[in-house]
Amino acid sequence: MESNQERCHEYDFFKGVQRDKLLHEIHRYFSQDTKKSALILYGMSGVGKTKIAKKYCEIYSDFYKNIVWIDSAFGKLQTSIRNRCQILGLAIHDSKSDFNIEVIVEKIHDYYSNGKTLYIFDNVDDESVKGLTMYISRNE
């Protein structure tokens, strides 16, 4: 079984790729098979990573049943996940009234399991990327 890192494709904005071509390449990457996959757009702050992600959503929204945008800036990721759960009307505490982020993440993935879903983790920085894999569904 492949790890999430092995299925992850990276695009560096400093290679001079034109944005239209990049959008097409991103879609081709996600369209090539039905396996779950991850793609990272990375680069310095302000180079347009969020704009590319928004434009991708705008152009290819019909390809997905669900598009889930999660603010993943340092210190905001768990709050964003918890807020998403509340918006969906899902309980955020387990039977002992404890807050369990892994349970919440699985509830969100279960909620969106009815169709092809694009999760966008925006504003991921060096600190928040360390624990990001726990937010990616492990179900195959």
PyMOL commands that place a pseudoatom at each C-alpha (Angstrom):
pseudoatom trace, name=CA, resn=MET, resi=1, chain=A, elem=C, hetatm=0, pos=[0.000, 0.000, 0.000]
pseudoatom trace, name=CA, resn=GLU, resi=2, chain=A, elem=C, hetatm=0, pos=[1.335, 3.437, -0.924]
pseudoatom trace, name=CA, resn=SER, resi=3, chain=A, elem=C, hetatm=0, pos=[1.806, 6.057, 1.725]
pseudoatom trace, name=CA, resn=ASN, resi=4, chain=A, elem=C, hetatm=0, pos=[0.206, 9.476, 1.347]
pseudoatom trace, name=CA, resn=GLN, resi=5, chain=A, elem=C, hetatm=0, pos=[3.648, 10.895, 0.589]
pseudoatom trace, name=CA, resn=GLU, resi=6, chain=A, elem=C, hetatm=0, pos=[4.200, 8.417, -2.246]
pseudoatom trace, name=CA, resn=ARG, resi=7, chain=A, elem=C, hetatm=0, pos=[0.885, 9.469, -3.816]
pseudoatom trace, name=CA, resn=CYS, resi=8, chain=A, elem=C, hetatm=0, pos=[1.643, 13.130, -3.405]
pseudoatom trace, name=CA, resn=HIS, resi=9, chain=A, elem=C, hetatm=0, pos=[2.627, 15.227, -6.386]
pseudoatom trace, name=CA, resn=GLU, resi=10, chain=A, elem=C, hetatm=0, pos=[4.399, 18.552, -5.952]
pseudoatom trace, name=CA, resn=TYR, resi=11, chain=A, elem=C, hetatm=0, pos=[4.470, 21.699, -8.056]
pseudoatom trace, name=CA, resn=ASP, resi=12, chain=A, elem=C, hetatm=0, pos=[7.053, 24.385, -7.399]
pseudoatom trace, name=CA, resn=PHE, resi=13, chain=A, elem=C, hetatm=0, pos=[5.954, 27.827, -8.539]
pseudoatom trace, name=CA, resn=PHE, resi=14, chain=A, elem=C, hetatm=0, pos=[9.540, 28.830, -9.206]
pseudoatom trace, name=CA, resn=LYS, resi=15, chain=A, elem=C, hetatm=0, pos=[9.896, 26.623, -12.272]
pseudoatom trace, name=CA, resn=GLY, resi=16, chain=A, elem=C, hetatm=0, pos=[8.182, 29.195, -14.483]
pseudoatom trace, name=CA, resn=VAL, resi=17, chain=A, elem=C, hetatm=0, pos=[5.113, 27.113, -15.319]
pseudoatom trace, name=CA, resn=GLN, resi=18, chain=A, elem=C, hetatm=0, pos=[2.378, 29.198, -16.919]
pseudoatom trace, name=CA, resn=ARG, resi=19, chain=A, elem=C, hetatm=0, pos=[-0.770, 29.221, -14.805]
pseudoatom trace, name=CA, resn=ASP, resi=20, chain=A, elem=C, hetatm=0, pos=[-3.134, 27.913, -17.503]
pseudoatom trace, name=CA, resn=LYS, resi=21, chain=A, elem=C, hetatm=0, pos=[-0.815, 25.002, -18.131]
pseudoatom trace, name=CA, resn=LEU, resi=22, chain=A, elem=C, hetatm=0, pos=[-0.473, 24.423, -14.394]
pseudoatom trace, name=CA, resn=LEU, resi=23, chain=A, elem=C, hetatm=0, pos=[-4.267, 24.319, -13.953]
pseudoatom trace, name=CA, resn=HIS, resi=24, chain=A, elem=C, hetatm=0, pos=[-4.521, 21.786, -16.774]
pseudoatom trace, name=CA, resn=GLU, resi=25, chain=A, elem=C, hetatm=0, pos=[-1.707, 19.681, -15.286]
pseudoatom trace, name=CA, resn=ILE, resi=26, chain=A, elem=C, hetatm=0, pos=[-3.354, 19.716, -11.854]
pseudoatom trace, name=CA, resn=HIS, resi=27, chain=A, elem=C, hetatm=0, pos=[-6.630, 18.520, -13.344]
pseudoatom trace, name=CA, resn=ARG, resi=28, chain=A, elem=C, hetatm=0, pos=[-4.893, 15.876, -15.446]
pseudoatom trace, name=CA, resn=TYR, resi=29, chain=A, elem=C, hetatm=0, pos=[-3.157, 14.625, -12.299]
pseudoatom trace, name=CA, resn=PHE, resi=30, chain=A, elem=C, hetatm=0, pos=[-6.428, 14.323, -10.375]
pseudoatom trace, name=CA, resn=SER, resi=31, chain=A, elem=C, hetatm=0, pos=[-8.234, 12.803, -13.382]
pseudoatom trace, name=CA, resn=GLN, resi=32, chain=A, elem=C, hetatm=0, pos=[-5.772, 10.052, -14.218]
pseudoatom trace, name=CA, resn=ASP, resi=33, chain=A, elem=C, hetatm=0, pos=[-7.290, 7.446, -11.892]
pseudoatom trace, name=CA, resn=THR, resi=34, chain=A, elem=C, hetatm=0, pos=[-9.791, 7.039, -9.102]
pseudoatom trace, name=CA, resn=LYS, resi=35, chain=A, elem=C, hetatm=0, pos=[-7.226, 6.501, -6.347]
pseudoatom trace, name=CA, resn=LYS, resi=36, chain=A, elem=C, hetatm=0, pos=[-7.101, 9.068, -3.627]
pseudoatom trace, name=CA, resn=SER, resi=37, chain=A, elem=C, hetatm=0, pos=[-4.200, 11.386, -4.214]
pseudoatom trace, name=CA, resn=ALA, resi=38, chain=A, elem=C, hetatm=0, pos=[-2.649, 14.537, -2.866]
pseudoatom trace, name=CA, resn=LEU, resi=39, chain=A, elem=C, hetatm=0, pos=[-0.959, 17.425, -4.590]
pseudoatom trace, name=CA, resn=ILE, resi=40, chain=A, elem=C, hetatm=0, pos=[1.068, 20.195, -3.004]
pseudoatom trace, name=CA, resn=LEU, resi=41, chain=A, elem=C, hetatm=0, pos=[1.352, 23.696, -4.426]
pseudoatom trace, name=CA, resn=TYR, resi=42, chain=A, elem=C, hetatm=0, pos=[4.265, 25.281, -2.643]
pseudoatom trace, name=CA, resn=GLY, resi=43, chain=A, elem=C, hetatm=0, pos=[6.297, 28.414, -2.861]
pseudoatom trace, name=CA, resn=MET, resi=44, chain=A, elem=C, hetatm=0, pos=[7.024, 31.640, -1.082]
pseudoatom trace, name=CA, resn=SER, resi=45, chain=A, elem=C, hetatm=0, pos=[4.211, 33.683, 0.369]
pseudoatom trace, name=CA, resn=GLY, resi=46, chain=A, elem=C, hetatm=0, pos=[2.441, 35.814, -2.207]
pseudoatom trace, name=CA, resn=VAL, resi=47, chain=A, elem=C, hetatm=0, pos=[3.337, 33.854, -5.361]
pseudoatom trace, name=CA, resn=GLY, resi=48, chain=A, elem=C, hetatm=0, pos=[-0.289, 32.902, -6.047]
pseudoatom trace, name=CA, resn=LYS, resi=49, chain=A, elem=C, hetatm=0, pos=[-0.827, 29.435, -4.612]
pseudoatom trace, name=CA, resn=THR, resi=50, chain=A, elem=C, hetatm=0, pos=[-4.246, 30.316, -3.189]
pseudoatom trace, name=CA, resn=LYS, resi=51, chain=A, elem=C, hetatm=0, pos=[-5.245, 32.052, -6.428]
pseudoatom trace, name=CA, resn=ILE, resi=52, chain=A, elem=C, hetatm=0, pos=[-4.344, 28.927, -8.391]
pseudoatom trace, name=CA, resn=ALA, resi=53, chain=A, elem=C, hetatm=0, pos=[-6.383, 26.758, -6.014]
pseudoatom trace, name=CA, resn=LYS, resi=54, chain=A, elem=C, hetatm=0, pos=[-9.388, 29.108, -6.246]
pseudoatom trace, name=CA, resn=LYS, resi=55, chain=A, elem=C, hetatm=0, pos=[-9.145, 29.242, -10.034]
pseudoatom trace, name=CA, resn=TYR, resi=56, chain=A, elem=C, hetatm=0, pos=[-8.913, 25.456, -10.177]
pseudoatom trace, name=CA, resn=CYS, resi=57, chain=A, elem=C, hetatm=0, pos=[-12.095, 25.195, -8.097]
pseudoatom trace, name=CA, resn=GLU, resi=58, chain=A, elem=C, hetatm=0, pos=[-13.834, 27.697, -10.352]
pseudoatom trace, name=CA, resn=ILE, resi=59, chain=A, elem=C, hetatm=0, pos=[-12.899, 25.925, -13.582]
pseudoatom trace, name=CA, resn=TYR, resi=60, chain=A, elem=C, hetatm=0, pos=[-13.246, 22.297, -12.482]
pseudoatom trace, name=CA, resn=SER, resi=61, chain=A, elem=C, hetatm=0, pos=[-16.016, 22.458, -9.872]
pseudoatom trace, name=CA, resn=ASP, resi=62, chain=A, elem=C, hetatm=0, pos=[-18.234, 20.161, -11.980]
pseudoatom trace, name=CA, resn=PHE, resi=63, chain=A, elem=C, hetatm=0, pos=[-15.631, 17.411, -11.633]
pseudoatom trace, name=CA, resn=TYR, resi=64, chain=A, elem=C, hetatm=0, pos=[-16.266, 17.218, -7.855]
pseudoatom trace, name=CA, resn=LYS, resi=65, chain=A, elem=C, hetatm=0, pos=[-19.374, 16.651, -5.809]
pseudoatom trace, name=CA, resn=ASN, resi=66, chain=A, elem=C, hetatm=0, pos=[-17.782, 18.419, -2.836]
pseudoatom trace, name=CA, resn=ILE, resi=67, chain=A, elem=C, hetatm=0, pos=[-15.039, 21.020, -2.476]
pseudoatom trace, name=CA, resn=VAL, resi=68, chain=A, elem=C, hetatm=0, pos=[-13.893, 21.561, 1.105]
pseudoatom trace, name=CA, resn=TRP, resi=69, chain=A, elem=C, hetatm=0, pos=[-11.679, 24.576, 1.810]
pseudoatom trace, name=CA, resn=ILE, resi=70, chain=A, elem=C, hetatm=0, pos=[-9.816, 24.432, 5.129]
pseudoatom trace, name=CA, resn=ASP, resi=71, chain=A, elem=C, hetatm=0, pos=[-7.759, 27.300, 6.544]
pseudoatom trace, name=CA, resn=SER, resi=72, chain=A, elem=C, hetatm=0, pos=[-4.614, 25.545, 7.704]
pseudoatom trace, name=CA, resn=ALA, resi=73, chain=A, elem=C, hetatm=0, pos=[-2.528, 28.492, 8.825]
pseudoatom trace, name=CA, resn=PHE, resi=74, chain=A, elem=C, hetatm=0, pos=[-0.464, 27.966, 11.954]
pseudoatom trace, name=CA, resn=GLY, resi=75, chain=A, elem=C, hetatm=0, pos=[-2.792, 27.507, 14.917]
pseudoatom trace, name=CA, resn=LYS, resi=76, chain=A, elem=C, hetatm=0, pos=[-5.968, 27.480, 12.794]
pseudoatom trace, name=CA, resn=LEU, resi=77, chain=A, elem=C, hetatm=0, pos=[-6.144, 23.959, 11.392]
pseudoatom trace, name=CA, resn=GLN, resi=78, chain=A, elem=C, hetatm=0, pos=[-7.909, 22.260, 14.313]
pseudoatom trace, name=CA, resn=THR, resi=79, chain=A, elem=C, hetatm=0, pos=[-10.257, 25.233, 14.704]
pseudoatom trace, name=CA, resn=SER, resi=80, chain=A, elem=C, hetatm=0, pos=[-11.101, 25.092, 10.991]
pseudoatom trace, name=CA, resn=ILE, resi=81, chain=A, elem=C, hetatm=0, pos=[-11.800, 21.355, 11.219]
pseudoatom trace, name=CA, resn=ARG, resi=82, chain=A, elem=C, hetatm=0, pos=[-13.947, 21.834, 14.315]
pseudoatom trace, name=CA, resn=ASN, resi=83, chain=A, elem=C, hetatm=0, pos=[-15.870, 24.678, 12.624]
pseudoatom trace, name=CA, resn=ARG, resi=84, chain=A, elem=C, hetatm=0, pos=[-16.475, 22.523, 9.537]
pseudoatom trace, name=CA, resn=CYS, resi=85, chain=A, elem=C, hetatm=0, pos=[-17.910, 19.809, 11.763]
pseudoatom trace, name=CA, resn=GLN, resi=86, chain=A, elem=C, hetatm=0, pos=[-20.253, 22.288, 13.450]
pseudoatom trace, name=CA, resn=ILE, resi=87, chain=A, elem=C, hetatm=0, pos=[-21.389, 23.699, 10.081]
pseudoatom trace, name=CA, resn=LEU, resi=88, chain=A, elem=C, hetatm=0, pos=[-22.256, 20.153, 8.997]
pseudoatom trace, name=CA, resn=GLY, resi=89, chain=A, elem=C, hetatm=0, pos=[-24.165, 19.550, 12.227]
pseudoatom trace, name=CA, resn=LEU, resi=90, chain=A, elem=C, hetatm=0, pos=[-21.834, 16.787, 13.354]
pseudoatom trace, name=CA, resn=ALA, resi=91, chain=A, elem=C, hetatm=0, pos=[-21.054, 16.206, 17.024]
pseudoatom trace, name=CA, resn=ILE, resi=92, chain=A, elem=C, hetatm=0, pos=[-17.553, 17.361, 17.899]
pseudoatom trace, name=CA, resn=HIS, resi=93, chain=A, elem=C, hetatm=0, pos=[-17.205, 15.488, 21.177]
pseudoatom trace, name=CA, resn=ASP, resi=94, chain=A, elem=C, hetatm=0, pos=[-17.027, 11.745, 21.700]
pseudoatom trace, name=CA, resn=SER, resi=95, chain=A, elem=C, hetatm=0, pos=[-19.231, 9.812, 24.127]
pseudoatom trace, name=CA, resn=LYS, resi=96, chain=A, elem=C, hetatm=0, pos=[-17.102, 10.985, 27.074]
pseudoatom trace, name=CA, resn=SER, resi=97, chain=A, elem=C, hetatm=0, pos=[-17.583, 14.648, 26.038]
pseudoatom trace, name=CA, resn=ASP, resi=98, chain=A, elem=C, hetatm=0, pos=[-13.924, 14.802, 25.049]
pseudoatom trace, name=CA, resn=PHE, resi=99, chain=A, elem=C, hetatm=0, pos=[-12.697, 16.645, 21.964]
pseudoatom trace, name=CA, resn=ASN, resi=100, chain=A, elem=C, hetatm=0, pos=[-10.993, 14.099, 19.702]
pseudoatom trace, name=CA, resn=ILE, resi=101, chain=A, elem=C, hetatm=0, pos=[-9.613, 15.551, 16.465]
pseudoatom trace, name=CA, resn=GLU, resi=102, chain=A, elem=C, hetatm=0, pos=[-9.163, 12.122, 14.856]
pseudoatom trace, name=CA, resn=VAL, resi=103, chain=A, elem=C, hetatm=0, pos=[-12.840, 11.298, 15.438]
pseudoatom trace, name=CA, resn=ILE, resi=104, chain=A, elem=C, hetatm=0, pos=[-13.843, 14.670, 14.002]
pseudoatom trace, name=CA, resn=VAL, resi=105, chain=A, elem=C, hetatm=0, pos=[-11.673, 14.181, 10.908]
pseudoatom trace, name=CA, resn=GLU, resi=106, chain=A, elem=C, hetatm=0, pos=[-13.212, 10.759, 10.241]
pseudoatom trace, name=CA, resn=LYS, resi=107, chain=A, elem=C, hetatm=0, pos=[-16.727, 12.206, 10.691]
pseudoatom trace, name=CA, resn=ILE, resi=108, chain=A, elem=C, hetatm=0, pos=[-15.966, 14.856, 8.089]
pseudoatom trace, name=CA, resn=HIS, resi=109, chain=A, elem=C, hetatm=0, pos=[-14.547, 12.297, 5.665]
pseudoatom trace, name=CA, resn=ASP, resi=110, chain=A, elem=C, hetatm=0, pos=[-17.581, 10.056, 6.228]
pseudoatom trace, name=CA, resn=TYR, resi=111, chain=A, elem=C, hetatm=0, pos=[-19.912, 12.990, 5.567]
pseudoatom trace, name=CA, resn=TYR, resi=112, chain=A, elem=C, hetatm=0, pos=[-18.254, 13.729, 2.235]
pseudoatom trace, name=CA, resn=SER, resi=113, chain=A, elem=C, hetatm=0, pos=[-17.806, 10.080, 1.205]
pseudoatom trace, name=CA, resn=ASN, resi=114, chain=A, elem=C, hetatm=0, pos=[-20.870, 10.238, -1.072]
pseudoatom trace, name=CA, resn=GLY, resi=115, chain=A, elem=C, hetatm=0, pos=[-18.906, 11.539, -4.030]
pseudoatom trace, name=CA, resn=LYS, resi=116, chain=A, elem=C, hetatm=0, pos=[-15.599, 12.806, -5.352]
pseudoatom trace, name=CA, resn=THR, resi=117, chain=A, elem=C, hetatm=0, pos=[-14.327, 15.378, -2.868]
pseudoatom trace, name=CA, resn=LEU, resi=118, chain=A, elem=C, hetatm=0, pos=[-11.521, 17.895, -3.211]
pseudoatom trace, name=CA, resn=TYR, resi=119, chain=A, elem=C, hetatm=0, pos=[-9.999, 18.992, 0.093]
pseudoatom trace, name=CA, resn=ILE, resi=120, chain=A, elem=C, hetatm=0, pos=[-7.936, 22.169, -0.051]
pseudoatom trace, name=CA, resn=PHE, resi=121, chain=A, elem=C, hetatm=0, pos=[-5.706, 22.900, 2.912]
pseudoatom trace, name=CA, resn=ASP, resi=122, chain=A, elem=C, hetatm=0, pos=[-4.835, 26.564, 2.413]
pseudoatom trace, name=CA, resn=ASN, resi=123, chain=A, elem=C, hetatm=0, pos=[-2.011, 28.485, 4.108]
pseudoatom trace, name=CA, resn=VAL, resi=124, chain=A, elem=C, hetatm=0, pos=[-0.135, 25.413, 5.295]
pseudoatom trace, name=CA, resn=ASP, resi=125, chain=A, elem=C, hetatm=0, pos=[3.177, 26.480, 6.795]
pseudoatom trace, name=CA, resn=ASP, resi=126, chain=A, elem=C, hetatm=0, pos=[6.214, 24.601, 8.049]
pseudoatom trace, name=CA, resn=GLU, resi=127, chain=A, elem=C, hetatm=0, pos=[4.692, 24.107, 11.491]
pseudoatom trace, name=CA, resn=SER, resi=128, chain=A, elem=C, hetatm=0, pos=[1.204, 22.984, 10.438]
pseudoatom trace, name=CA, resn=VAL, resi=129, chain=A, elem=C, hetatm=0, pos=[2.505, 20.639, 7.715]
pseudoatom trace, name=CA, resn=LYS, resi=130, chain=A, elem=C, hetatm=0, pos=[4.076, 18.392, 10.360]
pseudoatom trace, name=CA, resn=GLY, resi=131, chain=A, elem=C, hetatm=0, pos=[0.716, 16.958, 11.429]
pseudoatom trace, name=CA, resn=LEU, resi=132, chain=A, elem=C, hetatm=0, pos=[-1.194, 17.382, 8.181]
pseudoatom trace, name=CA, resn=THR, resi=133, chain=A, elem=C, hetatm=0, pos=[-1.297, 13.692, 7.262]
pseudoatom trace, name=CA, resn=MET, resi=134, chain=A, elem=C, hetatm=0, pos=[-3.690, 12.968, 10.121]
pseudoatom trace, name=CA, resn=TYR, resi=135, chain=A, elem=C, hetatm=0, pos=[-6.290, 15.125, 8.335]
pseudoatom trace, name=CA, resn=ILE, resi=136, chain=A, elem=C, hetatm=0, pos=[-6.078, 13.148, 5.108]
pseudoatom trace, name=CA, resn=SER, resi=137, chain=A, elem=C, hetatm=0, pos=[-8.444, 10.185, 4.922]
pseudoatom trace, name=CA, resn=ARG, resi=138, chain=A, elem=C, hetatm=0, pos=[-6.826, 6.810, 5.408]
pseudoatom trace, name=CA, resn=ASN, resi=139, chain=A, elem=C, hetatm=0, pos=[-9.781, 4.874, 3.991]
pseudoatom trace, name=CA, resn=GLU, resi=140, chain=A, elem=C, hetatm=0, pos=[-9.106, 3.327, 0.611]
for i in range(1, 140): cmd.bond("trace and resi %d" % i, "trace and resi %d" % (i + 1))
show_as sticks, trace
zoom trace
